[in-house]
Amino acid sequence: MKAPTFVLVHGAWHGGWCWAPVAERLEALGHRCLAPTLRGLAHRSGELTPAICADTHVDDVADLVEALDLRDVVLALHSYAGLLGPALLARLRSRLIRIAWIEAVVPGAGQCMLDMVLPEAAERYRRLAREAGGGWRLPPPDPDQFGLDPDLASEVGARLTPHPFRSFAEPVKAPAGDVLAFPGSYLVADDRPQQPYAHHVALARRAGWPVAASPGGHLLMLTRPQAVTDFLLSPTISRGAA
């Protein structure tokens, strides 16, 4: 098999920019690497409308992979992007060799993002969308919640943009593949006071995926880019206990 191509998909409020430190490392090792920005976010914020849903974002990623005829792809999903995983597998199965989940949700059938976050977080998101987003936009969170150093928090905060609330409130409707029966690996941050991804780590373990852990908080691609690069290149890595 030739060297894999990496497609790196960001989470809510972010854009392809957050993968730059990882992409630079992968490309320096000779890998092709793409980090698309989902519709309505980052430099595509002018495209944000009430119509954007999670299926829109599935199309964004799948259309790119198909248009470029990418093969031997490692698909990396961070946080919210995990919601897209089953539909991306159904559409791109023959092109993928593995899905790498990084602090990402692993959805069950019919689940939306609000079903998979902590109940208090789901209620906070509903309130923010209602009170500060016109009912359809989800304002960015305070970057301090990511546990970043002050300089990085300032940089990240300046780049976060509102996220389409519909993509949180509705499940993906496109056909879904069984991600738990497909090769995968999972990376979790092990230095958070409350571990909101414990359920998803447990799913990964039951599926037999290699599970790795690293300190660095939720935005590991920015705080620990070398650990994320190592994880993507070595699915059997076990960096600490998750």
N, C-alpha and C positions, 0 to 999 in steps of 0.2 A: 504494500500500500504506500502511496506517495505521502509526503508530509501533509498533515491535516490543515484545512482552512478553518479559521476561527471566526464565528459570527457572534458578536458580543451584544447582548440586548439589555438595555438599562431599565431601571425601575421608575416608579412614579416621580414626577416633578423634575427629573433629570433629563439628560440627553446623551448622545453618543460621546460627548466631550469627557464624561466621567471615566471612560475606559482608556483614555490616552496613555497613562503610565504603563498599563498592561499591554496595550497594542504595540507600543514602542519596543517593549521587551520581546514580544513574540515576533515582530517583524525583524528585529535584529538577529533572530535565530533562523530567519529564512521562511517564516510562515506568512501566508496571506492572511490578512486580518481585516474584518469589516465591523464597524460599530455604528449601525444605523440609528438615526434619531426618529422616534415614533411621532406620528402625526399630532400636531397641536402642542408640541413641547420644544423647549430650547429654541434653536434658530427657526423652528417650524411653528412657533407660538402664534403667528399670524393665521395659521390654519385651524386654530382651536374653535370648535363650534359645538352646540349641544348634541349634534348627531354622532360625534365620535364615541365609539364604544370599543370594548376589548377586541371584537372581531375586526375592527378597523386596523388595530395594531397587529393582529395576526396577519392580515393582508400586507401590511407594510414590510414585515420581515420575510414572509414567504414569497412575495412578489420580487423582492431583491434577490433572494437566493435563486429563484427560477430564472429571472431575467439574465443573471450572470452565469447561469448554468453551473453553479457551484456543486462540487462533489467532495466526498470525504470530509464532511463538515462536523466540527465539534461546535455545538450550539450552547452558548453560555447564557444563562438566564439569572438576572439579579432581582430579588424582591418581587414586586408586582409582575415582572416579566414571566415569572413562573406560571401565572394564570394562563399564559398563551401556550405553554408547553404541550399539552395534549393535542390541541388543534394543529400546532406546527408539526408535531410528529405524524399525525394523520396525513398531512399534505406533503411532507418532505421526507418521509421515512427512507426512501431509497437513496437519499442524498446525505443522510446523517450517519455518523458512526457512534456518537455518544451525545448525551445531553448533560451538561455540567450545571448544577444548581448551586448558586451562591447566595446564602441567606434568602432563599426564595421559597415562595409558597408552592406546594405540590397539590394541585386541586383534585378533589373528587368530582364525580359526575354531578353536574348542575350547580356547583358551588361558584359563587361570585367572590370578589375580593373581600367584601364586608363580612362574608361568612367565615373568613379564615384569619382575620385579625382579632386581637383581644376585644371583648365586648365593649370595654370603655373606649377603645380606639375607634371602633365602628360608630359609636354614638357621637364621639367628637367629630369624626369626618362628616357625618350627616348634618351636624349643627353648623360646622364651618361652611359647608356647601350652601346650606339654607340661608345663613346670616351674612356671609361674606362673599359668596360665589354666585349669587343670582339663582341658586338652586341647581346649577349645572357645572360650575367650576369648583375645583377643590384647591384652595390657596396653599402655597408651599408651607411646610412646617418651619419652625425655628431651627436653623442648622445646628444649634447647640445641642439638640436632642441626639445628634449622631455621635457625640463624644469626641469631636475634632479639636485639634489645637486651635487657638484663636485665629491665626493667619489662614489656616485651611477653612475654618468655619466661615470666615469673612468671604473668601473666594467662592466657596460653594453657595453661600447664601445669595451672592450677587448673580448666580447663574440659574438658580431654581426658578421654575415657571409654573403657573397653575396647571393642574391635571384635570382631564375630563372626568367629572364625577360619574357619568353613566358607565364608564369602564370599571368602576369600583362596585357599582350597584347592580349590575347585570352579569350573569354568567356568559361565557363564550357560547355562541350558538352553532358554530361550525362543527363538523364531525370531529370526534376526538379519538386519539389513539391511546392505548394503555401504556402510559409512561413507566409504570412500575414493572412492566415486563420488557422494557427496552434498556440497553446499557446506559447507566447513569453514574454520577458521582455527586457528592454533596460537600460543600464547605460552609462551616458555621463559625461565627464569632463566639469565642468561649470566655469573653470578659465582660459580658453584659449582666447587670444586676437582676434583670428579669429576662428569661429566654423565650421570646415570642415564637421562635421557630422550633421549639422542642418537638411538637407534633410532627412536623415535616422531617426532622432528623430521624424520628422513630419510623416513619414511613420508608425513608431511605434505607435504614438498617434492615427492615423487614424485606425490602426488595433485594437485599444483598449488594447494594451499592457500596463502594468505598466511601467512608465518611472521614473528612479531615476537619481540623479545628485550628483556628489562629486567633490571637488577640488582634484588636484593631477596630472593633465596633462594626456597625452595619455597613459602612462604606469601605469595605476591605480593598476594593480596587484602587482607592485613593490613599488609604492609610497603610496598606501592606501589599503594594503591587507585586513585589517579588514573590510573596507567598501565594498570591492568586495565580501568577504565571506558573509557578511550580505545580500548583494544583491542576491547572489546565493541561499541563504537559504530562503529568504523572498521575493518572487517575487512581493508582493504588497507594498514593502517599497517605500517611497517617500522622499528621502534625499535631501531636497531643491527643487528648481524649475528648470526644464531643459528648 
